[in-house]
Amino acid sequence: MKTLRTVQDLRAALAPDRRAGLTIGLVPTMGALHEGHLSLIERAREQCDRVVVSLFVNPAQFNERSDLERYPRQEAHDARLAAEAGADLLFAPSVEEVYPPGFATSVEVLGVSERLEGAARGAEHFRGVCTVVTKLLCMTLPDAAYFGQKDAQQVVVIRRLVRDLNLPVRVEACPTVREPDGLAMSSRNALLEEREREQALALYWALRSIEDYAARGERRAARLLEAGHQRLTARGVHPEYLELVEPDTLERLEWLDRPALLAVAANVGATRLIDNLILAPVSESPEHLVPAPTRNETAPEFASYPTPHPNASATPIKETTCSA
Amino acid sequence: MKTLRTVQDLRAALAPDRRAGLTIGLVPTMGALHEGHLSLIERAREQCDRVVVSLFVNPAQFNERSDLERYPRQEAHDARLAAEAGADLLFAPSVEEVYPPGFATSVEVLGVSERLEGAARGAEHFRGVCTVVTKLLCMTLPDAAYFGQKDAQQVVVIRRLVRDLNLPVRVEACPTVREPDGLAMSSRNALLEEREREQALALYWALRSIEDYAARGERRAARLLEAGHQRLTARGVHPEYLELVEPDTLERLEWLDRPALLAVAANVGATRLIDNLILAPVSESPEHLVPAPTRNETAPEFASYPTPHPNASATPIKETTCSA
């Protein structure tokens, strides 16, 4: 696997493949690769003749300078992992290569960018994401680009961006990969201290407790989310948001009466984490429904949580998603 | 020449040419084709194997609804002209094809977009231009795209956009084409009544009078522009702007001590017109210099204007520019 630093070198490397009619897959990353990234690379490897992994910690999408500075960087290690997972090229440009002097352009998606992460981190976060993704797609001109469902809103925003700008690429969303105990894999997990690592699991527990509550027939978003908040605060985690939204528009749902995205963000210590699940409403058949609760009824207790994840094992686990 | 209405048809039509390694030129237009557009098509024809002309009156770049409604539309005539000039494909999509329901993305270039036309027409004008040009380039993926130097700022903004987003295209700027009397060709000229057509020439006279004044050694922007304003107001034309700016940054110049863009915009009746020239400072050799004027000296009279344009003839005239 070659490592390339400039757009010119990347294009030169891909030109013969493109002329030969080979398909190109792009896996855009900010490095600090984990099993989640590797699953994207593997998926690209299955589907494309050439696999490009980009590694660029994009300053434009960090709303907090400290977050940018703390973001883990380990290029040599990443290069090994990417090669093992099947990458042909690692594109690791400098900040100056991506944003040369005089750079003045930005790409913005309204609507879906303004909710959840956009509301919490400000408009510049997704403006930074959209601008750099547009650039990476125009640099590489891949047939397909691979993103993790763990960043569920990012997938929605990028699908909108690609459709709206007529970018000639297929967007593939791949399932979230989790640690055996359920914690969603994230480059930021490396920043967690031992006690925080344990606390971080509360995000997953909260999502799963809501999923269970819904599986028992609760459809009122307010009740579902209240149960999740209880799980989080019991572990001392105060979420930035915990929301049940329509998966394409990201508009808040009052009722779980269709498939919905359940998304959470919280700081654990100094580390900001996000996670999500897709919830489906249970069928209307009476045996699945809990009796209509009275106004004063409290959310049920989930004393037994954390339940082991159904696929819990020593190897990372992947979820089924409404992927590409 | 085929006329295509959808992005899918456009891509399908170009795919075999692209696979065969043929080069593709794109001439984006809003229709109402005139000699200026035809010169772009001819240039594309000289340089590329396939020439695509797009015809799309882009609502997003009109800041005035009345301007959008009045904009001339004559597709059948345009199709004939484009074919005669050498186009292979006319891409004439509907508004719904370009901006389908749910469209939410915009592309913005700061800095160079904010001056001249941007200041006069508001940020949405160039946001509309940048968004649609990005889309047209991503739809067509041409090797080169052709723009008229008459829209000098648009060329600067699009060059910035293409560099910043790594759009894989060469931007070619072609000289302004003028009527024999000097009026810059524009689709909007068709909207001028006879008396207005005469008045419109004041824009060109003003630019040329400034050019002459500069050729005689005047380097102070304030004096040069004052002379231009006199020419305009003498004809009852009150410019939105008349500015001498650096050709790449579009920042105002106090002194004509390097090549400069001289740009003007004015309403003539209900029709908004723009024009520009590139000015070069005269050499420092004494015979070219007018004596340093005193503070109270007024701008010289140009009683003899309009001088016939050096190339004046029955056929349209093209300027030399600092083109691609």
Contacts between the chains, C-beta under 8 A, distances in Angstrom:
chain1	res1	chain2	res2	distance
A	7	B	166	5.8
A	11	B	168	7.5
A	19	B	21	6.9
A	21	B	19	6.9
A	100	B	163	7.7
A	102	B	160	7.5
A	103	B	164	5.4
A	104	B	109	5.3
A	104	B	110	4.6
A	104	B	111	4.5
A	104	B	112	6.9
A	104	B	160	5.9
A	104	B	164	6.4
A	105	B	107	6.8
A	105	B	108	6.9
A	105	B	109	4.9
A	105	B	110	7.7
A	105	B	130	7.6
A	105	B	160	6.6
A	105	B	161	5.6
A	105	B	164	3.5
A	105	B	165	5.9
A	106	B	107	7.5
A	106	B	108	5.4
A	106	B	110	7.5
A	107	B	105	6.8
A	107	B	106	7.5
A	107	B	107	5.3
A	107	B	108	7.9
A	107	B	165	7.4
A	108	B	105	6.9
A	108	B	106	5.4
A	108	B	107	7.9
A	108	B	108	7.0
A	109	B	104	5.3
A	109	B	105	4.9
A	110	B	104	4.6
A	110	B	105	7.7
A	110	B	106	7.5
A	111	B	104	4.5
A	112	B	104	7.0
A	130	B	105	7.6
A	131	B	165	7.9
A	134	B	165	5.6
A	135	B	164	7.8
A	135	B	165	5.7
A	135	B	166	5.1
A	138	B	138	8.0
A	138	B	165	5.5
A	138	B	166	4.3
A	138	B	167	5.3
A	138	B	168	6.4
A	139	B	166	4.7
A	141	B	141	7.8
A	141	B	168	6.6
A	160	B	102	7.5
A	160	B	104	5.9
A	160	B	105	6.6
A	161	B	105	5.6
A	163	B	100	7.8
A	164	B	103	5.4
A	164	B	104	6.4
A	164	B	105	3.5
A	164	B	135	7.8
A	165	B	105	5.9
A	165	B	107	7.4
A	165	B	131	7.9
A	165	B	134	5.6
A	165	B	135	5.7
A	165	B	138	5.5
A	166	B	7	5.9
A	166	B	135	5.1
A	166	B	138	4.3
A	166	B	139	4.7
A	167	B	138	5.4
A	168	B	11	7.5
A	168	B	138	6.4
A	168	B	141	6.6
